[in-house]
Amino acid sequence: MNRLLLFALALLSSVQLIAQVGTVRGFVYEDESGEPAMFSNVILEGTKFGGTTDANGFFNLSKVPAGAYTISVSYIGFDPMSSPVEVLANKISNQKFYLKESSIQLNTIQLSAERQEAKTSVNTSVVKLTAKSLKKLPSIGGEPDLAQFLQVIPGVVFTGDQGGQLYIRGGAPIHNVVLLDGMILYNAFHSIGLFSVFDTDVIKTADVYTGGFSAEYGGRISSVVDIKTRDGNKKRLKGKVAASTFGAKLLLEGPIFKQKENGASSSFILSTKTSYIDKTSQSIYSYIGDEGLPYSFLDIYGKASFSGSNGSKINLFGFNYGDDVKYSSLTNFNWKSTGFGSNFILIPSGSSMLVEGNFAYSTYETEQTNIGGKPKNSSIGGFNMGLDFTTFLEGDNQIKYGLEVLGFGNTLSFYTPSDIKISHNDNTTEFAGFIKYKYVSSRLLLEPSLRYHSYTSLGESSLEPRLGLKFNITENLRLKSSAGLFSQNLVAVTTGREVVNLFQGYISSTTNLPDNLNGIERTSYLQKAKHLIVGLELDLNEKWTVNVEGYLKDFGQLINLNRNKLHEDNSHSEDIADELKMDFIVESGLAKGVDFLVKYNDQTSSLWMVYSLGKVSKTDAFGTYAPHYDRRHNVNIVASHIFGKDKSWTFDMRWNYGSGFPFTETQGYYENMSFEDGIATDVTQSNGDLGVYYADYNIGQMPSYHRLDASIKKQIKFSKKSILETSLGISNLYNRANIFYYDQITDSRIDQLPFMPSIGANWQF
């Protein structure tokens, strides 16, 4: 009896001790702008309780024993702050900190943030970028751009300066999703490969997942580019005006209403940028050709943010992006993308939970007409919405779960190389749910997650378990791995055989498929993949970091346009093989490789060195082949150095080398008669079109690619709020003749951009 009483008292005491805990949470902002201070260090002095702020500047310290503490906040480049805090049992203490910029300027903010996060996040196959890191690239065209930085990420293959697209660890562009504040963008890159639709000065973070991403992302089988934008300055009106020989831009931001005493605020940010290189190239770069460079674009983005006193906020945003290419003797191509949306963060007053949500609607329309050919058109548009909940547990442990709904319609009018028209008109709706658990101990980090994705138009669903883990062997050495299942139904329509392949159509799904792949019965209309990634992170010292990752992506089922289609799929072709009459074909694919990344960073210099070794293969009914983006070796070296008495000069450079791409060689030509009058056609009097005999698909190899870009910038400070920056950039410094394409009709070679200097200036006020 006494033992039972003692046990009951001990249990009651334990319950009471557990109950005597509370939560400290809040936000950390930069005082001058009111923007979140991402990845700040937050600790309770004299305890083991601490953490870092997220992209919203939010921190949460759970299960803190009740009592009086001092909370300290530090962020490199800003003066540290501390404040007393009283933790009450079963209560939440809300805090806000506004950090003032330090008089001692350091250039290691991004590296320090990565070092801190590396120990508490799995981060396999992810590169996290900020506006500061993006600006360490050469300012080709006057301004650094996200498109140029994505090209130097491990595992990313870029197909060229003109019409270039990004292929990430074996995935085609259709297998990558680009998110802008939660909105799906169907095309984020302009036809001249130096520019994306994003203004670098608007970007807050850009997280690039090259594989093995967790269950909160879905609907794609290769990679994710998740971009979040800044809210705009909450304290004063400021802006930037920039112009160069390539284009110009205008950025304005500031408070809508002045910040209130209780901390509530509202702000806006508006950006517009345009290219006029199609006009300036006719005089400045006339040596490129008689027509100059036929590229032009206009991008407009706007956002309004409203924040409450407790940190909850809602954002409203919209955009209009457009691109136009006119090769007068070859092709005309254009696309337009528009959209609007909203996202929010809700901080419930009585719960240690974070609620996030978004709703967005976007459209994308594109058209290409080759001279003497028929037009190809594609349009896609729809909505996506989501609601996520994050529950904070003890330490850095947390559970995140959420729901997503999206729906879109699409139309397509396309002609195959055999001049057979493919038309498509469809609508689809998708539903998804996910749950992710993050466990962090002193050495082991686990991140299991599960996604359920329902594709209602196909009557199919996909259950996708995923796992990420990291083991901290020492303070400076970490092993990591991730694996998972992935699916999507969005299909790209492109043959890969056009002289200039700018067009990519979209359809939501198709059932016009063969029933088997090389004797294996097809059981799904979805595209599916499995990822396995292993790697290590090593901090050599405070300045040098090494990251090595090996990857395997098994694309068990891919759906592509049937480039071998010769016959219509009707009653007259019943005896013809599916591979010669179906609109689309089922393939499988395999991508494997290893990526090496070495980084150096100190107060004035940074160095980024990447080597990627990879191989991509696909198998269809006719055999195994290399897709046109299969690049065996890829090297990128990016360096940045700040110098001068007042540190006002910056030198940036990038060198890229890539082994040659596969391509389909030409074996001969013939006269292709249409026989429009049937047997009455007089072949002696009729003139047919020029037909081409091709060799086996992609058995040829183009020459290797390499290029050096460099820029130098000078800042002139008239005052703290008025800065003039001038820049001189040179693309292809040693004038390497890199191939753009082979014209298979004239059997001639057309090259990428030659030596191209650009001069730019911007005024920040």
C-alpha angles and dihedrals in degrees: 000000000000091000090051091050092049091050091050092050091048091049091048091049091051092051090050092049091049090049092053093080134101142182133253116199139153148119136285118210138181105251098217097054106015089234119142116270097228120211095008116163114246121185140164103232116244094016140085091243114112146111146162132271120250129229089288093052089250124146132180127191109189134195095018113168111250114264147086119304143164114238117206128196125194134176124172110251092029134081112259120246134204133186137176115253131188114214112205125197113268091356134114120230112205119207137182128195130189111197121208119219113256121241087228106076117209129187098208102083096111095045093049091050091052092048092052095045094044090069096051104033132059094223097173113173094358131122116194116206133187133188088263094057093043091058092061091079124093110275097238107177092015099289133057113243138203091235090062093049095048088059092064097050115113112266096017118125119198119198100206153303093275118052089350121166133189122249113188119205095325098321122122119231090263089060092059123078122208116202124194109194087329095314120123114238116198094198124017100166133076125230091252098070096221095077141056125192091256126097106225091217090060096051117100098177137352114196113192115197108192093185145326094053120170128259095268086080121059148147093071132080104207121030149344132222107194113189125186123188132217122258097229130252111307096193109050145358111269137158151162133238118194136176135172141160087275103046149311140249143190126205125186128177138161147118120312089200125008115264112270126230092252090059099257113142145170131200145167138213126195126184133179128174133173140183123225097171089119086069103034093046091065089067109016095038099026090134089073093070145305092276096043115210111330097207128119134158142170123204125186124180130173135178138179123196130196120190129190127218093262095050099264111137145172128210129202119195143165140178145191117200127178140176133191131186125181120183097174094203098037121024147341117217134173141161137185130198127187134172149149134200152149137231132183145190119212123194108195109217097223102035136069090227134113119213120198130178144167143189125189143164124200140167134199126194126180139174135182129185121185114209107266091010137096124268122260118208135185134172132178131174141158149115137282128191136175143179121203132186125198120193116194117219130183115316113342094333116121145159121223125186136162153156132242134193127183136168134179143165128216142187130197138187112180139161121213123219086264089058093248114146120232118195127184136178120173147146128208141181127201133193126194141173131187143181127197129185122199118199120185125184130164091279111003126068119187127184113177116173139173131205129193113196123184120198101196098184090060096038089235137120134192129212108204121188116191134181135194125183141172132188120202101214091178136348089275105030125067133174119206141178142173137186138172153138122265137185143181140172101201111110129198121220113212133118100210089221102092118114089238111018106200099133122089118171125198134218126177097224143328137211093190092105139124114261095235144025114223091331095317113117115240110234100177143038091215130098110239139187143178122213130201120178130172128177150140137234121210127186103203091187138320092301108033126066129176125198123184124181133175118197142189123191116186108196096197094182130016128174119212139164110277102246089182096060111133103157139048115251100243142112092286092062102047092122094049119099116260090238090066100045110028117099092225136030135210118236139170126218142194127201122182136163150119128252128203122197124182119183132188125185135170135151096289108015141050133184129192118187122181132180120180126188113189146154129198125189135173131198126206135161091288098051142272121319142166115252117233092259096055102127116175100195129028127174129183128180118183122180133179129184131182115205145154133087093286095029090247097132124080127187119194131179140173130191121190130187126182131173117238124287124235117254139175113257126218118242101179150316137255140177109265109210117200096201090210090168094048115219089352091067111120103219091189092062103031123090116216130200123263111269125198128217107213128202120232111308114282098341091133125080129218122221119274121271128227134159140169121215124185139172139179124206133193125198122206114192114205088172138334089277099039119062130164118201124188125189141189116199132181124197117202093009097191093040099243113190100231116181120248097182145318113251098224093194098055093025090231133134125238118195136214123250115316127212103324124178120195131190122204143168135189134188120210115199 
